[in-house]
Amino acid sequence: MDTSQLIGGSIWLVMMLLAGLVLYRLKARRGHVGAAASGTVYDWLNEEKRNAVEVIVEDKAAERDEEHADDTVP
């Protein structure tokens, strides 16, 4: 085997590994919704639904509030 064939083969191997890594990273990111998508959906909602979403988010945030975890907050 010639030295140039060995170098060429190792370059192909590295390129294939990098391509596989890039494809794996792209596949892993598909399940996440970005901030821009969340903002766009929020803008589509009418005012009544926006208020309902804000109430739900505030309720979930209050459930996780460690300061008032033992108290009942009105």
DSSP file (Angstrom, degrees, kcal/mol; ACC not computed):
  #  RESIDUE AA STRUCTURE BP1 BP2  ACC     N-H-->O    O-->H-N    N-H-->O    O-->H-N    TCO  KAPPA ALPHA  PHI   PSI    X-CA   Y-CA   Z-CA
    1    1 A M              0   0    0      0, 0.0     2,-0.1     0, 0.0     0, 0.0   0.000 360.0 360.0 360.0 135.2    0.0    0.0    0.0
    2    2 A D     >  -     0   0    0      1,-0.1     4,-1.7     4,-0.0     5,-0.1  -0.439 360.0-121.3 -80.6 154.4    1.3    3.4   -1.0
    3    3 A T  H  > S+     0   0    0      1,-0.2     4,-2.4     2,-0.2     5,-0.2   0.870 112.8  55.1 -64.0 -38.2    1.7    6.2    1.6
    4    4 A S  H  > S+     0   0    0      1,-0.2     4,-2.4     2,-0.2    -1,-0.2   0.857 106.9  50.9 -66.5 -33.7   -0.6    8.5   -0.4
    5    5 A Q  H  > S+     0   0    0      2,-0.2     4,-2.4     1,-0.2    -1,-0.2   0.884 109.8  50.3 -68.0 -38.0   -3.3    5.8   -0.4
    6    6 A L  H  X S+     0   0    0     -4,-1.7     4,-2.0     2,-0.2    -2,-0.2   0.914 113.1  45.2 -66.0 -43.1   -3.0    5.5    3.4
    7    7 A I  H  X S+     0   0    0     -4,-2.4     4,-2.2     2,-0.2    -2,-0.2   0.922 113.7  49.9 -66.0 -44.1   -3.2    9.3    3.9
    8    8 A G  H  X S+     0   0    0     -4,-2.4     4,-2.1     1,-0.2    -2,-0.2   0.894 111.1  49.5 -61.6 -41.0   -6.2    9.5    1.5
    9    9 A G  H  X S+     0   0    0     -4,-2.4     4,-2.1     2,-0.2    -1,-0.2   0.884 110.8  48.8 -66.0 -39.1   -8.0    6.7    3.3
   10   10 A S  H  X S+     0   0    0     -4,-2.0     4,-2.3     2,-0.2    -1,-0.2   0.859 109.2  53.2 -71.3 -33.1   -7.5    8.3    6.7
   11   11 A I  H  X S+     0   0    0     -4,-2.2     4,-2.4     2,-0.2    -2,-0.2   0.928 110.1  48.2 -64.4 -43.5   -8.8   11.6    5.4
   12   12 A W  H  X S+     0   0    0     -4,-2.1     4,-2.5     1,-0.2    -2,-0.2   0.898 110.5  52.1 -61.5 -40.6  -11.9    9.9    4.1
   13   13 A L  H  X S+     0   0    0     -4,-2.1     4,-2.1     2,-0.2    -1,-0.2   0.926 110.8  46.5 -63.1 -44.7  -12.3    8.1    7.5
   14   14 A V  H  X S+     0   0    0     -4,-2.3     4,-2.4     1,-0.2    -2,-0.2   0.909 112.4  50.8 -63.9 -42.3  -12.1   11.4    9.4
   15   15 A M  H  X S+     0   0    0     -4,-2.4     4,-2.4     1,-0.2    -2,-0.2   0.894 110.3  49.3 -63.1 -40.8  -14.5   13.1    7.0
   16   16 A M  H  X S+     0   0    0     -4,-2.5     4,-2.3     2,-0.2    -1,-0.2   0.893 110.8  50.2 -66.5 -39.5  -17.0   10.3    7.4
   17   17 A L  H  X S+     0   0    0     -4,-2.1     4,-2.2     2,-0.2    -2,-0.2   0.913 111.5  48.2 -64.6 -42.1  -16.8   10.4   11.2
   18   18 A L  H  X S+     0   0    0     -4,-2.4     4,-2.4     2,-0.2    -2,-0.2   0.902 111.0  50.5 -64.7 -40.5  -17.3   14.2   11.1
   19   19 A A  H  X S+     0   0    0     -4,-2.4     4,-2.4     1,-0.2    -2,-0.2   0.907 110.8  49.6 -64.0 -40.8  -20.3   13.8    8.8
   20   20 A G  H  X S+     0   0    0     -4,-2.3     4,-2.3     2,-0.2    -1,-0.2   0.891 110.3  50.4 -63.9 -39.7  -21.8   11.2   11.2
   21   21 A L  H  X S+     0   0    0     -4,-2.2     4,-2.3     2,-0.2    -2,-0.2   0.911 110.8  48.9 -64.6 -42.7  -21.2   13.5   14.2
   22   22 A V  H  X S+     0   0    0     -4,-2.4     4,-2.2     2,-0.2    -2,-0.2   0.928 112.4  47.9 -63.7 -45.2  -23.0   16.4   12.4
   23   23 A L  H  X S+     0   0    0     -4,-2.4     4,-2.2     1,-0.2    -1,-0.2   0.885 111.0  51.4 -63.8 -38.7  -25.9   14.2   11.4
   24   24 A Y  H  X S+     0   0    0     -4,-2.3     4,-2.1     2,-0.2    -1,-0.2   0.917 110.2  48.8 -63.9 -42.8  -26.2   12.9   15.0
   25   25 A R  H  X S+     0   0    0     -4,-2.3     4,-1.2     1,-0.2    -2,-0.2   0.891 111.2  49.9 -65.0 -39.3  -26.2   16.4   16.4
   26   26 A L  H  X S+     0   0    0     -4,-2.2     4,-0.6     1,-0.2    -1,-0.2   0.894 110.9  49.4 -66.1 -39.0  -28.9   17.5   14.0
   27   27 A K  H >< S+     0   0    0     -4,-2.2     3,-0.8     1,-0.2     4,-0.3   0.876 108.5  53.4 -66.9 -37.3  -31.1   14.5   14.8
   28   28 A A  H 3< S+     0   0    0     -4,-2.1     3,-0.5     1,-0.2    -1,-0.2   0.777 106.3  53.8 -69.7 -26.3  -30.7   15.2   18.6
   29   29 A R  H >< S+     0   0    0     -4,-1.2     3,-1.5    -3,-0.2    -1,-0.2   0.600  84.5  85.4 -84.6 -11.3  -31.9   18.8   18.2
   30   30 A R  T << S+     0   0    0     -3,-0.8    -1,-0.2    -4,-0.6    -2,-0.1   0.767  81.1  60.6 -65.5 -26.0  -35.1   18.0   16.4
   31   31 A G  T 3  S+     0   0    0     -3,-0.5     2,-0.4    -4,-0.3    -1,-0.3   0.525  89.4  87.2 -80.9  -4.0  -37.1   17.4   19.5
   32   32 A H    <   -     0   0    0     -3,-1.5     2,-0.5    -4,-0.1    -3,-0.0  -0.764  66.2-143.1-103.7 141.3  -36.6   20.9   21.0
   33   33 A V        -     0   0    0     -2,-0.4    -2,-0.1     4,-0.0    -3,-0.0  -0.875  24.2-137.8 -98.9 129.3  -38.7   24.0   20.3
   34   34 A G     >  -     0   0    0     -2,-0.5     4,-1.8     1,-0.1     5,-0.1  -0.228  23.2-104.3 -82.5 173.2  -36.7   27.2   20.2
   35   35 A A  H  > S+     0   0    0      1,-0.2     4,-2.4     2,-0.2     5,-0.2   0.848 119.1  56.1 -65.9 -35.5  -37.4   30.6   21.6
   36   36 A A  H  > S+     0   0    0      2,-0.2     4,-2.1     1,-0.2    -1,-0.2   0.903 107.3  48.6 -65.8 -40.2  -38.4   32.0   18.2
   37   37 A A  H  > S+     0   0    0      2,-0.2     4,-2.1     1,-0.2    -1,-0.2   0.899 111.5  49.9 -66.6 -39.7  -41.0   29.3   17.7
   38   38 A S  H  X S+     0   0    0     -4,-1.8     4,-2.1     1,-0.2    -2,-0.2   0.913 111.3  48.8 -64.2 -42.3  -42.5   29.8   21.2
   39   39 A G  H  X S+     0   0    0     -4,-2.4     4,-1.9     2,-0.2    -2,-0.2   0.865 109.6  52.4 -65.0 -36.8  -42.7   33.6   20.6
   40   40 A T  H  X S+     0   0    0     -4,-2.1     4,-1.3     2,-0.2    -2,-0.2   0.923 110.2  47.0 -66.3 -44.3  -44.4   33.1   17.2
   41   41 A V  H  X S+     0   0    0     -4,-2.1     4,-1.0     1,-0.2     3,-0.3   0.898 110.5  53.5 -64.0 -39.5  -47.1   30.8   18.7
   42   42 A Y  H  < S+     0   0    0     -4,-2.1     3,-0.5     1,-0.2    -1,-0.2   0.885 106.7  52.1 -62.7 -38.4  -47.6   33.3   21.5
   43   43 A D  H  < S+     0   0    0     -4,-1.9    -1,-0.2     1,-0.2    -2,-0.2   0.792 103.7  58.7 -68.2 -27.6  -48.2   36.1   19.0
   44   44 A W  H  < S+     0   0    0     -4,-1.3    -1,-0.2    -3,-0.3    -2,-0.2   0.777  88.0  92.9 -72.0 -26.2  -50.8   34.0   17.2
   45   45 A L  S  < S-     0   0    0     -4,-1.0     2,-0.1    -3,-0.5    -3,-0.0  -0.352  78.4-121.9 -70.4 146.4  -52.9   33.7   20.3
   46   46 A N     >  -     0   0    0      1,-0.1     4,-2.2    -2,-0.0     5,-0.2  -0.323  35.5 -94.1 -79.9 174.2  -55.7   36.2   20.8
   47   47 A E  H  > S+     0   0    0      1,-0.2     4,-2.1     2,-0.2     5,-0.2   0.854 122.7  52.6 -60.7 -39.0  -55.8   38.4   24.0
   48   48 A E  H  > S+     0   0    0      1,-0.2     4,-1.9     2,-0.2    -1,-0.2   0.920 111.5  45.4 -64.7 -43.9  -58.1   36.0   25.9
   49   49 A K  H  > S+     0   0    0      2,-0.2     4,-2.5     1,-0.2    -1,-0.2   0.861 109.3  56.7 -69.0 -34.5  -55.9   33.0   25.3
   50   50 A R  H  X S+     0   0    0     -4,-2.2     4,-2.4     1,-0.2    -2,-0.2   0.927 107.3  48.6 -60.7 -44.1  -52.8   35.0   26.2
   51   51 A N  H  X S+     0   0    0     -4,-2.1     4,-2.1     1,-0.2    -1,-0.2   0.901 111.0  50.5 -63.0 -40.4  -54.2   35.9   29.6
   52   52 A A  H  X S+     0   0    0     -4,-1.9     4,-2.2     2,-0.2    -1,-0.2   0.909 110.4  49.4 -63.9 -41.7  -55.1   32.2   30.2
   53   53 A V  H  X S+     0   0    0     -4,-2.5     4,-2.5     1,-0.2    -2,-0.2   0.907 109.9  51.3 -64.0 -41.2  -51.6   31.1   29.3
   54   54 A E  H  X S+     0   0    0     -4,-2.4     4,-2.4     1,-0.2    -1,-0.2   0.883 109.1  50.7 -64.3 -37.9  -50.1   33.7   31.6
   55   55 A V  H  X S+     0   0    0     -4,-2.1     4,-2.3     2,-0.2    -1,-0.2   0.917 111.2  48.6 -65.1 -42.6  -52.3   32.5   34.5
   56   56 A I  H  X S+     0   0    0     -4,-2.2     4,-2.3     2,-0.2    -2,-0.2   0.927 112.5  47.9 -63.3 -44.3  -51.3   28.9   33.9
   57   57 A V  H  X S+     0   0    0     -4,-2.5     4,-2.2     1,-0.2    -2,-0.2   0.910 111.7  49.9 -64.2 -41.7  -47.6   29.8   33.8
   58   58 A E  H  X S+     0   0    0     -4,-2.4     4,-2.1     2,-0.2    -1,-0.2   0.886 110.1  51.1 -64.3 -38.4  -47.9   31.9   37.0
   59   59 A D  H  X S+     0   0    0     -4,-2.3     4,-1.8     2,-0.2    -2,-0.2   0.914 111.0  47.7 -64.6 -42.2  -49.6   29.0   38.7
   60   60 A K  H  X S+     0   0    0     -4,-2.3     4,-0.9     1,-0.2    -2,-0.2   0.879 112.0  50.2 -66.6 -36.3  -46.9   26.6   37.7
   61   61 A A  H  < S+     0   0    0     -4,-2.2     3,-0.3     1,-0.2     4,-0.3   0.873 108.5  52.7 -68.3 -36.0  -44.2   29.1   38.9
   62   62 A A  H >< S+     0   0    0     -4,-2.1     3,-1.0     1,-0.2    -2,-0.2   0.853 103.5  57.4 -68.4 -33.8  -46.0   29.5   42.2
   63   63 A E  H 3< S+     0   0    0     -4,-1.8    -1,-0.2     1,-0.2    -2,-0.2   0.811 110.1  44.8 -65.1 -28.1  -46.0   25.7   42.7
   64   64 A R  T 3< S+     0   0    0     -4,-0.9     2,-0.6    -3,-0.3    -1,-0.2   0.392  80.7 120.3 -97.0   2.6  -42.2   25.7   42.4
   65   65 A D    <   -     0   0    0     -3,-1.0     3,-0.4    -4,-0.3    -3,-0.0  -0.574  47.8-162.6 -72.3 114.0  -41.6   28.7   44.6
   66   66 A E  S >  S+     0   0    0     -2,-0.6     3,-0.8     1,-0.2     4,-0.3   0.767  83.3  62.1 -73.1 -25.6  -39.4   27.4   47.5
   67   67 A E  T 3  S+     0   0    0      1,-0.2     3,-0.3     2,-0.1    -1,-0.2   0.881 115.5  31.2 -66.2 -36.6  -40.1   30.3   49.8
   68   68 A H  T 3  S+     0   0    0     -3,-0.4    -1,-0.2     1,-0.2     5,-0.2   0.052  83.9 112.8-110.0  23.8  -43.8   29.5   49.9
   69   69 A A  S <  S+     0   0    0     -3,-0.8    -1,-0.2     1,-0.2    -2,-0.1   0.863  86.9  36.6 -66.5 -35.2  -43.7   25.8   49.5
   70   70 A D  S    S+     0   0    0     -4,-0.3    -1,-0.2    -3,-0.3     2,-0.1   0.701 111.1  70.8 -90.5 -20.6  -44.9   25.2   53.1
   71   71 A D  S    S-     0   0    0     -4,-0.1     2,-0.7     1,-0.0    -3,-0.0  -0.465  82.5-119.4 -91.8 164.0  -47.3   28.1   53.3
   72   72 A T        -     0   0    0     -2,-0.1    -3,-0.1     2,-0.0    -2,-0.1  -0.931  29.2-156.3-101.6 115.2  -50.6   28.5   51.5
   73   73 A V              0   0    0     -2,-0.7    -5,-0.0    -5,-0.2   -11,-0.0  -0.801 360.0 360.0 -95.5 125.0  -50.3   31.6   49.3
   74   74 A P              0   0    0      0, 0.0    -1,-0.1     0, 0.0    -2,-0.0   0.521 360.0 360.0 -71.3 360.0  -53.6   33.3   48.5
